[in-house]
Amino acid sequence: MSNKLSRKLLPFYMKMPIFWAFIIITFLGQVMWVTAISKNPRIDLSWSSFGYALGIVLGYMQGKWTSRLWQNSYLQVLRREITFWDAKGAKSLTYFTCFALGLPVVGIILIKSTAELAGIQSYIFGFIGGMNVALLLWVRRIPK
């Protein structure tokens, strides 16, 4: 095995068409979600916009962090020199991801307003889309 990371070594879910599919699906999911909730006059779409924007920002941060982790440690993991959990930054990335995706789930229990609940689903769509955009940009820089 060579000492350079190439796209051929990446798993199936890290291939370019898969990233494009995830990005398109999350965008279409957000559009359909906003279309569905806009029928309800009691829901203010500003929470949905805020949730989507916040999700994109935090998801992009998570994707950049994941790409740095994979760039530095993926070959070592393939060679079974380390596990991903032992890679530098893996624990903090896991904690960040659990916090970023777990906080909205806990928020569902605490929030009583349907307008704010509409923003949580948009946040999830934004998070997944932002994460996949960051990973896609990283994979594009890796030689074939």
DRENDRENLO-652542 format. One record per residue (C-alpha): residue number from 1; x, y, z. Coordinates in steps of 0.2 Angstrom, whole numbers. Each point is the difference from the previous one (the first is absolute). Example, Ala and Ser with C-alpha at 12.3 -4.5 7.8 and 13.67 -1.06 7.14 Angstrom:
BEGIN
REC     i       u       v       w
REC     1      62     -22      39
REC     2       6      17      -3
***
This chain:
BEGIN
REC     i       u       v       w
REC     1       0       0       0
REC     2       7      17      -5
REC     3       2      14      13
REC     4     -11      12     -10
REC     5     -19       1       3
REC     6     -10      -2     -16
REC     7     -19      -1      -4
REC     8       1     -18      -4
REC     9       4      -4      18
REC    10     -15       9       7
REC    11     -16     -10       4
REC    12     -16       0     -10
REC    13      -9      14       9
REC    14      15      12      -3
REC    15      -1      -1     -19
REC    16      -5      16     -10
REC    17     -17      -6      -7
REC    18      -5      -5      18
REC    19       4      17       7
REC    20      -9       9     -14
REC    21     -15     -11       3
REC    22       0       4      19
REC    23       2      18      -4
REC    24     -15       0     -12
REC    25     -11     -10      11
REC    26       3      11      15
REC    27      -4      15     -10
REC    28     -15      -7      -8
REC    29      -5      -6      18
REC    30       1      17       6
REC    31     -10       8     -14
REC    32     -14     -13       2
REC    33       1       3      19
REC    34      -2      19      -2
REC    35     -14      -3     -13
REC    36      -9     -11      12
REC    37       1      11      16
REC    38      -4      16     -10
REC    39     -18      -6      -2
REC    40      -2       2      19
REC    41      -3      19       4
REC    42       6      -2      18
REC    43      18      -5      -5
REC    44      12      14      -3
REC    45      13      -5     -13
REC    46      14      10       8
REC    47       3     -14      12
REC    48       2     -12     -14
REC    49      12      12      -9
REC    50      10       3      16
REC    51       1     -19       3
REC    52       5      -4     -18
REC    53      14      13       1
REC    54       6      -5      17
REC    55       0     -18      -6
REC    56      10       4     -15
REC    57      13       9      10
REC    58       2     -14      13
REC    59      -1     -14     -13
REC    60      14       9     -10
REC    61      11       1      15
REC    62      -3     -18       4
REC    63       4      -5     -18
REC    64      16      10       0
REC    65       5      -8      16
REC    66      -4     -18      -6
REC    67      10       4     -16
REC    68      15       5      10
REC    69      -1     -16      10
REC    70      -2     -11     -15
REC    71      15       9      -9
REC    72      11      -3      15
REC    73      -5     -17       6
REC    74      -9     -10     -13
REC    75      15      -9      -7
REC    76       5      -5      17
REC    77     -17      -7       4
REC    78       0     -10     -17
REC    79      17      -7       5
REC    80      -7      -4      17
REC    81      13      10       9
REC    82     -13      10      10
REC    83     -19       0       2
REC    84     -10      15      -5
REC    85      -4       3      19
REC    86      19       1       3
REC    87       3      13     -14
REC    88       4      18       5
REC    89     -16      10       2
REC    90     -12     -15      -2
REC    91      -7       1      17
REC    92      -4      18       0
REC    93      -7      -2     -18
REC    94     -12     -13       7
REC    95      -5      11      15
REC    96      -3      15     -11
REC    97     -11     -11     -12
REC    98     -10      -7      14
REC    99      -2      17       8
REC   100      -5       8     -17
REC   101     -13     -13      -5
REC   102      -5      -4      18
REC   103      -4      17       6
REC   104     -15       2     -13
REC   105      -7     -17       6
REC   106       1       6      18
REC   107      -8      17      -6
REC   108     -15     -10      -7
REC   109      -4      -5      18
REC   110       2      17       7
REC   111      -8      11     -14
REC   112     -19       2       0
REC   113      -1      12     -15
REC   114      -3      -8     -17
REC   115       9      15      -9
REC   116      16      -5      10
REC   117      -3     -18      -4
REC   118       0       4     -18
REC   119      17       7       1
REC   120       7     -16       8
REC   121      -4     -11     -16
REC   122       8      14     -11
REC   123      15      -1      11
REC   124       2     -18      -3
REC   125      -1       2     -19
REC   126      12      14       1
REC   127      13      -9      11
REC   128       0     -16     -12
REC   129       1      11     -15
REC   130      14      11       7
REC   131      10     -15       6
REC   132      -1      -8     -17
REC   133       5      16      -9
REC   134      16       1      10
REC   135       4     -18      -2
REC   136      -3       1     -19
REC   137      12      15      -1
REC   138      13     -10       9
REC   139      -2     -16     -11
REC   140       1      11     -16
REC   141      18       5       5
REC   142       5     -18       3
REC   143       9      -8     -16
REC   144     -10     -13      -9
***
